[in-house]
Amino acid sequence: MEALLDTESDLILSNEVLVDEYDAISAIGPVYMSSYFSNSLEWFKDTAKVLGKEKEADEIVDQLYQKAKDLGTKVAASDAADDTILIFRLTDKQIQVFAPSDKSPDAFYSPNLLYDIAGLHAPDLAKAGIVMNEVIENVSLELLPELNPDRIFMIISGSEADNEQALTKLRDNAVWKGMKAVKNDQVYLVDNTVWVAGFGPIAYGQVLDEVEKALLGN
């Protein structure tokens, strides 16, 4: 609370996760406490509404969707048109696979943008026996060859040095070495801060740029 007080803010944006702290926060300054939106772009629009920027927010979201569609069009006309693309997160203890699609209106995240909007091809998770009860599921390394994607975007937290032990263990594994994407040097390390925790149009735009560079060299 002391740190919040030091900001001398004219307006404090919060959400219902901190509802028990409302009285303390509102004693510091004017506060708007929104619902907890699981759809990040709806949250973005709600914030814009509070600031009187609804039109600008709608334009930003429209531009983001168009950028994703444009990426899909470019990929469809390229050598990567038929490539299957796996997105997974590596931690020191596990591999987490992202669902290839989430049609739920209250969900939006980077893989959702790439698969549902840009139309990139996901490997067949169900065929490999991977059941997606949630947007993210833990899987064993031994299941990845069943997917054998053409390209892999591997999400890591922090720098490559921060993940040195987990990456070394993975790269030394014979199962990993035998995968098509690994043999063809089509594995791309990307940052969890942007791909998962970015949670908004700026980060999503960066994701699209990274994918375009990886797939098309632009």
VEXROVO-333040 format. One line per field, with one value per residue: x, y, z of N, C-alpha, C, O in turn; residue number from 1. Coordinates in steps of 0.02 Angstrom, whole numbers. Last residue first. Example, Ala and Ser with C-alpha at 12.3 -4.5 7.8 and 13.67 -1.06 7.14 Angstrom:
BEGIN
nxx	642/660
nyy	-112/-284
nzz	354/390
caxx	684/615
cayy	-53/-225
cazz	357/390
cxx	645/660
cyy	2/-165
czz	394/390
oxx	670/712
oyy	57/-166
ozz	402/423
num	2/1
This chain:
BEGIN
nxx	540/541/429/434/497/429/299/321/352/234/145/201/176/38/27/80/-21/-145/-115/-32/94/108/133/224/299/350/404/482/547/646/602/657/709/810/776/778/669/561/565/656/766/796/698/746/871/916/983/885/838/951/966/848/863/983/952/867/943/994/886/784/608/531/489/409/447/371/418/366/311/288/258/168/246/351/286/279/393/377/208/120/-5/-99/-201/-338/-394/-402/-353/-265/-170/-155/-125/-248/-259/-170/-107/-32/-110/-81/-153/-250/-261/-366/-333/-189/-153/-243/-216/-84/-112/-286/-443/-611/-747/-796/-706/-626/-469/-344/-238/-174/-3/86/227/339/430/528/571/471/415/267/230/153/183/122/142/139/88/159/289/310/159/30/1/72/-9/-128/-87/-56/-183/-242/-164/-202/-335/-326/-265/-361/-461/-394/-383/-517/-561/-482/-535/-665/-642/-585/-617/-571/-663/-637/-514/-552/-627/-530/-454/-549/-562/-435/-433/-550/-573/-587/-655/-726/-638/-634/-555/-529/-446/-338/-326/-444/-453/-373/-450/-568/-521/-472/-562/-543/-446/-515/-582/-454/-403/-329/-339/-296/-192/-65/54/141/142/37/96/188/100/41
nyy	-643/-780/-855/-910/-811/-694/-730/-747/-617/-549/-611/-567/-431/-431/-476/-366/-273/-330/-454/-548/-593/-722/-789/-720/-634/-716/-825/-806/-942/-1031/-1141/-1259/-1312/-1400/-1525/-1597/-1535/-1572/-1716/-1793/-1850/-1775/-1820/-1949/-1925/-1776/-1660/-1564/-1579/-1543/-1411/-1353/-1364/-1288/-1158/-1056/-944/-940/-894/-797/-816/-966/-1018/-1108/-1153/-1197/-1302/-1384/-1504/-1624/-1755/-1828/-1928/-1861/-1823/-1921/-1916/-1810/-1795/-1643/-1539/-1417/-1275/-1267/-1432/-1555/-1628/-1775/-1859/-1958/-1921/-1880/-1760/-1676/-1656/-1491/-1351/-1225/-1060/-958/-838/-880/-1005/-1004/-878/-854/-964/-938/-818/-806/-801/-840/-832/-904/-1047/-1111/-1139/-1248/-1323/-1298/-1325/-1426/-1423/-1522/-1494/-1437/-1318/-1303/-1254/-1258/-1264/-1280/-1341/-1346/-1413/-1339/-1294/-1174/-1141/-1082/-978/-943/-958/-851/-743/-772/-762/-626/-574/-614/-536/-409/-411/-415/-288/-201/-223/-173/-37/1/-13/87/203/198/209/293/330/250/150/93/34/-71/-143/-182/-268/-365/-414/-466/-572/-655/-657/-519/-484/-318/-175/-37/111/237/381/338/281/224/124/27/-4/-50/-163/-283/-374/-369/-411/-469/-370/-247/-78/76/233/398/477/424/423/322/302/214/97/80/59/-60
nzz	-2118/-2122/-2105/-1977/-1897/-1927/-1887/-1750/-1712/-1743/-1655/-1533/-1542/-1531/-1400/-1329/-1360/-1317/-1186/-1111/-1067/-1023/-1147/-1229/-1143/-1045/-1112/-1268/-1367/-1480/-1605/-1717/-1835/-1878/-1917/-1799/-1736/-1814/-1800/-1666/-1607/-1495/-1405/-1381/-1324/-1244/-1242/-1237/-1104/-1029/-1075/-1027/-889/-872/-925/-904/-897/-1026/-1097/-981/-942/-978/-1144/-1268/-1426/-1567/-1698/-1849/-1882/-1746/-1680/-1600/-1556/-1496/-1372/-1275/-1201/-1115/-1058/-1015/-945/-1037/-1051/-1053/-1003/-1057/-1189/-1202/-1313/-1406/-1530/-1573/-1504/-1572/-1719/-1732/-1815/-1931/-1925/-1926/-1861/-1772/-1713/-1699/-1646/-1542/-1462/-1422/-1338/-1291/-1222/-1179/-1187/-1294/-1345/-1431/-1441/-1504/-1464/-1299/-1262/-1146/-1048/-962/-805/-726/-774/-924/-1081/-1173/-1351/-1501/-1662/-1821/-1983/-2145/-2261/-2284/-2296/-2416/-2432/-2423/-2290/-2237/-2280/-2212/-2079/-2074/-2092/-1971/-1883/-1925/-1891/-1752/-1734/-1782/-1687/-1574/-1612/-1625/-1494/-1434/-1490/-1438/-1298/-1203/-1074/-975/-972/-1096/-1077/-993/-1085/-1177/-1096/-1074/-1200/-1213/-1120/-1038/-906/-803/-659/-660/-586/-497/-491/-370/-309/-167/-41/-12/-102/-38/75/14/-63/-30/-74/-211/-298/-399/-467/-505/-545/-568/-502/-544/-510/-393/-317/-288/-151/-133/-175/-72/34/0
caxx	531/605/439/406/518/501/313/301/401/296/134/197/245/68/1/116/50/-131/-143/-103/85/92/82/177/262/324/340/478/510/636/612/633/649/826/776/825/736/576/574/597/737/841/696/678/867/871/1024/924/795/921/1019/861/806/980/1006/837/901/1039/909/833/673/528/529/404/456/385/402/398/362/270/310/145/181/362/300/220/385/419/275/128/61/-95/-133/-301/-383/-456/-347/-332/-168/-181/-68/-220/-302/-157/-166/-30/-85/-100/-96/-263/-213/-372/-402/-226/-116/-236/-283/-99/-72/-216/-401/-540/-715/-794/-745/-680/-516/-401/-235/-228/-60/62/156/322/379/498/622/492/463/308/231/172/169/158/109/177/60/86/267/331/231/61/-34/96/61/-127/-113/-3/-132/-268/-163/-131/-317/-357/-232/-297/-474/-413/-323/-472/-591/-472/-465/-655/-674/-547/-647/-529/-655/-702/-519/-507/-659/-584/-423/-522/-620/-453/-388/-535/-526/-600/-596/-732/-675/-623/-604/-514/-503/-359/-267/-422/-492/-351/-382/-569/-552/-428/-554/-603/-425/-470/-615/-508/-395/-366/-310/-345/-257/-106/12/130/197/30/40/213/145/0
cayy	-571/-746/-824/-949/-882/-697/-713/-804/-670/-530/-617/-639/-454/-406/-517/-431/-258/-319/-393/-538/-527/-671/-812/-769/-608/-650/-833/-785/-880/-1014/-1071/-1250/-1270/-1336/-1472/-1615/-1530/-1501/-1682/-1759/-1884/-1770/-1752/-1939/-1957/-1833/-1721/-1570/-1592/-1609/-1461/-1356/-1396/-1357/-1199/-1122/-960/-956/-963/-806/-786/-907/-1024/-1052/-1174/-1136/-1297/-1328/-1477/-1565/-1743/-1766/-1946/-1891/-1774/-1911/-1973/-1800/-1824/-1705/-1569/-1483/-1301/-1235/-1361/-1536/-1560/-1748/-1802/-1976/-1940/-1941/-1816/-1695/-1689/-1564/-1383/-1294/-1104/-1020/-842/-820/-989/-1059/-907/-804/-953/-994/-817/-810/-775/-857/-799/-831/-1015/-1071/-1131/-1203/-1293/-1322/-1279/-1415/-1406/-1494/-1524/-1500/-1363/-1281/-1295/-1222/-1292/-1230/-1356/-1304/-1415/-1359/-1356/-1175/-1165/-1152/-991/-935/-1001/-918/-748/-768/-825/-676/-561/-640/-609/-429/-407/-471/-349/-204/-239/-243/-77/4/-54/17/187/196/150/277/366/307/191/125/90/-19/-117/-137/-209/-327/-383/-410/-515/-634/-707/-543/-518/-389/-210/-109/75/170/354/378/311/277/184/57/21/7/-103/-226/-367/-337/-372/-512/-400/-294/-141/23/167/344/510/414/484/337/341/283/124/89/117/0
cazz	-2125/-2126/-2171/-2032/-1895/-1939/-1957/-1791/-1701/-1776/-1727/-1549/-1543/-1592/-1454/-1328/-1375/-1389/-1214/-1097/-1099/-973/-1100/-1259/-1201/-1026/-1077/-1198/-1359/-1410/-1589/-1649/-1837/-1845/-1969/-1853/-1707/-1805/-1864/-1692/-1664/-1553/-1431/-1407/-1390/-1245/-1239/-1298/-1161/-1019/-1086/-1099/-921/-850/-952/-916/-839/-970/-1108/-1035/-935/-934/-1083/-1223/-1357/-1528/-1627/-1814/-1926/-1786/-1730/-1634/-1584/-1563/-1424/-1319/-1245/-1174/-1054/-1054/-939/-1003/-1046/-1108/-992/-1012/-1165/-1189/-1267/-1341/-1489/-1603/-1486/-1502/-1692/-1736/-1754/-1921/-1928/-1961/-1917/-1813/-1732/-1729/-1702/-1596/-1488/-1468/-1399/-1275/-1275/-1177/-1131/-1300/-1292/-1461/-1386/-1516/-1530/-1342/-1268/-1214/-1050/-1028/-849/-704/-749/-858/-1045/-1124/-1283/-1452/-1592/-1774/-1918/-2086/-2234/-2287/-2231/-2410/-2424/-2489/-2337/-2225/-2301/-2285/-2105/-2064/-2143/-2034/-1878/-1929/-1961/-1788/-1712/-1816/-1757/-1577/-1596/-1683/-1546/-1415/-1502/-1510/-1327/-1264/-1129/-993/-912/-1084/-1123/-968/-1025/-1198/-1128/-1017/-1169/-1255/-1111/-1106/-931/-870/-682/-654/-638/-488/-530/-394/-347/-224/-71/34/-116/-101/83/60/-93/-17/-1/-183/-240/-361/-410/-522/-511/-600/-490/-550/-517/-453/-322/-359/-179/-111/-213/-140/35/0
cxx	550/601/505/424/496/525/387/314/385/348/198/190/248/140/30/92/89/-58/-119/-132/14/82/60/121/207/281/309/408/497/602/597/651/615/768/790/831/788/646/595/613/678/811/737/672/798/863/981/967/835/877/991/914/818/923/999/888/872/999/954/850/719/599/522/445/458/387/419/374/402/328/295/192/152/297/314/235/325/407/312/199/64/-23/-135/-229/-347/-453/-408/-324/-237/-178/-90/-161/-274/-196/-152/-92/-79/-69/-117/-202/-221/-325/-408/-294/-155/-203/-282/-168/-85/-178/-329/-504/-641/-759/-740/-721/-570/-442/-292/-224/-112/1/135/247/375/453/595/545/478/352/278/172/194/136/154/133/94/56/192/309/246/135/-3/65/88/-57/-111/-25/-75/-218/-188/-124/-244/-337/-260/-259/-409/-427/-338/-410/-546/-501/-452/-583/-659/-576/-613/-557/-618/-698/-584/-512/-617/-620/-477/-491/-599/-516/-408/-496/-510/-550/-611/-665/-687/-667/-588/-572/-485/-418/-286/-361/-475/-388/-357/-500/-548/-458/-510/-597/-484/-449/-573/-530/-449/-351/-356/-309/-313/-171/-33/91/186/82/30/158/172/43
cyy	-535/-671/-788/-921/-920/-770/-718/-791/-732/-586/-600/-649/-528/-429/-495/-475/-324/-304/-381/-472/-503/-601/-755/-790/-657/-620/-766/-791/-868/-946/-1059/-1178/-1269/-1287/-1403/-1559/-1544/-1490/-1609/-1718/-1848/-1800/-1746/-1871/-1948/-1860/-1784/-1632/-1606/-1628/-1532/-1408/-1404/-1395/-1272/-1173/-1030/-976/-986/-881/-802/-880/-960/-1065/-1113/-1157/-1227/-1326/-1421/-1543/-1683/-1750/-1887/-1914/-1804/-1864/-1966/-1856/-1813/-1732/-1633/-1506/-1368/-1260/-1333/-1461/-1543/-1679/-1772/-1921/-1959/-1967/-1882/-1757/-1715/-1594/-1458/-1322/-1175/-1065/-906/-823/-931/-1039/-962/-837/-906/-989/-876/-819/-776/-825/-816/-796/-940/-1034/-1083/-1198/-1245/-1287/-1307/-1369/-1389/-1483/-1489/-1533/-1431/-1330/-1263/-1271/-1251/-1263/-1299/-1320/-1381/-1362/-1379/-1237/-1177/-1183/-1066/-952/-999/-967/-819/-776/-828/-743/-611/-631/-641/-505/-428/-471/-411/-268/-246/-265/-151/-39/-56/-29/113/175/143/216/354/348/255/172/129/43/-61/-105/-158/-262/-341/-376/-455/-569/-695/-597/-550/-420/-283/-147/1/143/286/347/357/313/241/123/56/38/-42/-160/-308/-328/-339/-477/-450/-331/-189/-43/115/278/458/453/481/401/359/328/198/119/132/63
czz	-2060/-2131/-2178/-2101/-1957/-1942/-1973/-1865/-1745/-1770/-1766/-1624/-1559/-1599/-1521/-1386/-1379/-1405/-1285/-1123/-1095/-1002/-1053/-1212/-1221/-1081/-1060/-1169/-1285/-1404/-1516/-1628/-1768/-1850/-1941/-1905/-1761/-1779/-1857/-1755/-1696/-1616/-1495/-1440/-1422/-1316/-1244/-1300/-1223/-1079/-1080/-1115/-996/-886/-934/-939/-844/-908/-1051/-1043/-993/-925/-1043/-1160/-1312/-1455/-1601/-1741/-1891/-1831/-1775/-1692/-1623/-1596/-1492/-1377/-1292/-1225/-1119/-1043/-980/-1000/-1009/-1110/-1052/-995/-1122/-1157/-1261/-1290/-1418/-1563/-1513/-1482/-1622/-1703/-1766/-1857/-1908/-1969/-1956/-1874/-1780/-1755/-1737/-1658/-1548/-1500/-1446/-1340/-1252/-1235/-1125/-1243/-1298/-1409/-1411/-1453/-1544/-1409/-1316/-1213/-1121/-1029/-917/-756/-730/-833/-977/-1086/-1238/-1383/-1548/-1703/-1866/-2024/-2170/-2252/-2227/-2344/-2422/-2488/-2407/-2275/-2293/-2313/-2181/-2093/-2137/-2091/-1943/-1926/-1972/-1861/-1749/-1798/-1796/-1649/-1601/-1672/-1608/-1468/-1487/-1527/-1401/-1300/-1195/-1051/-928/-1024/-1111/-1011/-994/-1137/-1147/-1042/-1109/-1231/-1153/-1102/-1004/-889/-749/-675/-618/-536/-525/-435/-377/-258/-129/6/-68/-114/21/68/-48/-41/18/-107/-205/-296/-371/-459/-536/-565/-522/-540/-521/-451/-383/-369/-253/-143/-196/-184/-35/0
oxx	545/650/524/433/534/567/406/338/430/383/214/225/293/163/45/133/126/-35/-77/-168/1/63/0/67/149/233/247/360/499/625/543/709/554/777/784/885/837/680/642/667/652/827/715/645/793/851/1008/985/822/878/1007/908/801/933/1008/871/855/1020/952/832/696/644/509/437/502/336/475/318/461/386/290/169/116/294/292/200/322/410/281/243/17/16/-167/-199/-328/-503/-459/-293/-265/-183/-48/-147/-278/-171/-125/-125/-117/-8/-166/-201/-201/-346/-450/-311/-155/-224/-316/-177/-96/-209/-313/-529/-612/-743/-685/-765/-560/-450/-288/-209/-95/-42/163/208/403/439/633/562/494/329/322/121/249/77/215/91/79/6/164/309/201/171/-9/99/123/-45/-95/14/-49/-210/-159/-83/-227/-325/-222/-224/-402/-406/-298/-388/-539/-470/-414/-572/-643/-539/-612/-525/-631/-725/-585/-513/-643/-639/-469/-501/-627/-524/-399/-523/-460/-490/-645/-623/-662/-728/-534/-630/-431/-439/-255/-346/-489/-357/-325/-493/-528/-425/-511/-624/-477/-435/-592/-501/-486/-293/-415/-254/-370/-201/-38/93/217/67/16/173/177/25
oyy	-474/-638/-768/-959/-959/-787/-744/-835/-763/-600/-633/-690/-551/-445/-537/-507/-335/-322/-418/-438/-446/-555/-743/-807/-636/-585/-759/-766/-915/-897/-1074/-1158/-1276/-1228/-1353/-1547/-1507/-1442/-1586/-1690/-1871/-1780/-1715/-1864/-1942/-1822/-1840/-1655/-1653/-1685/-1575/-1445/-1455/-1450/-1315/-1225/-1061/-1021/-1044/-923/-819/-915/-907/-1117/-1071/-1176/-1202/-1346/-1412/-1560/-1691/-1733/-1896/-1919/-1777/-1866/-2001/-1844/-1807/-1696/-1673/-1496/-1374/-1265/-1370/-1431/-1519/-1671/-1747/-1934/-1974/-2027/-1934/-1801/-1770/-1561/-1486/-1318/-1184/-1106/-910/-812/-932/-1053/-966/-824/-917/-1007/-864/-826/-748/-823/-808/-736/-913/-995/-1022/-1246/-1206/-1227/-1337/-1375/-1343/-1528/-1435/-1592/-1478/-1378/-1204/-1322/-1214/-1288/-1274/-1313/-1388/-1318/-1433/-1232/-1189/-1244/-1108/-940/-1046/-1012/-845/-811/-879/-777/-635/-676/-690/-534/-460/-523/-453/-297/-291/-319/-189/-74/-108/-80/80/133/89/176/397/395/307/227/190/99/-10/-47/-98/-209/-288/-315/-398/-517/-722/-584/-602/-386/-306/-151/-20/151/279/293/409/369/299/172/108/99/11/-108/-285/-280/-287/-510/-470/-324/-172/-61/111/267/472/462/530/431/406/385/238/162/190/114
ozz	-2056/-2147/-2233/-2149/-1985/-1983/-2025/-1901/-1772/-1819/-1815/-1654/-1595/-1654/-1564/-1418/-1426/-1459/-1310/-1087/-1077/-966/-1045/-1235/-1231/-1067/-1060/-1198/-1245/-1434/-1492/-1633/-1762/-1866/-1977/-1932/-1767/-1798/-1890/-1761/-1747/-1672/-1543/-1494/-1483/-1363/-1249/-1354/-1260/-1102/-1121/-1164/-1025/-911/-978/-967/-793/-871/-1031/-1002/-1048/-903/-1070/-1128/-1317/-1426/-1611/-1725/-1903/-1819/-1836/-1747/-1672/-1657/-1543/-1427/-1343/-1285/-1172/-1020/-979/-1047/-957/-1163/-1098/-977/-1147/-1104/-1310/-1230/-1376/-1561/-1479/-1448/-1614/-1663/-1806/-1846/-1871/-2015/-2015/-1930/-1825/-1812/-1799/-1714/-1598/-1558/-1505/-1393/-1200/-1291/-1071/-1248/-1306/-1426/-1411/-1416/-1591/-1413/-1367/-1169/-1152/-1012/-928/-751/-718/-868/-972/-1062/-1262/-1360/-1557/-1687/-1868/-2013/-2144/-2218/-2174/-2336/-2427/-2537/-2446/-2299/-2337/-2362/-2210/-2126/-2187/-2133/-1967/-1961/-2022/-1891/-1773/-1840/-1838/-1670/-1630/-1718/-1640/-1486/-1523/-1571/-1425/-1329/-1239/-1075/-899/-1025/-1116/-986/-972/-1140/-1135/-1013/-1096/-1239/-1132/-1084/-1029/-887/-753/-705/-567/-527/-545/-417/-407/-240/-139/27/-82/-134/25/69/-70/-40/75/-80/-172/-246/-316/-406/-583/-556/-505/-567/-504/-398/-420/-423/-278/-160/-240/-226/-55/-30
num	218/217/216/215/214/213/212/211/210/209/208/207/206/205/204/203/202/201/200/199/198/197/196/195/194/193/192/191/190/189/188/187/186/185/184/183/182/181/180/179/178/177/176/175/174/173/172/171/170/169/168/167/166/165/164/163/162/161/160/159/158/157/156/155/154/153/152/151/150/149/148/147/146/145/144/143/142/141/140/139/138/137/136/135/134/133/132/131/130/129/128/127/126/125/124/123/122/121/120/119/118/117/116/115/114/113/112/111/110/109/108/107/106/105/104/103/102/101/100/99/98/97/96/95/94/93/92/91/90/89/88/87/86/85/84/83/82/81/80/79/78/77/76/75/74/73/72/71/70/69/68/67/66/65/64/63/62/61/60/59/58/57/56/55/54/53/52/51/50/49/48/47/46/45/44/43/42/41/40/39/38/37/36/35/34/33/32/31/30/29/28/27/26/25/24/23/22/21/20/19/18/17/16/15/14/13/12/11/10/9/8/7/6/5/4/3/2/1
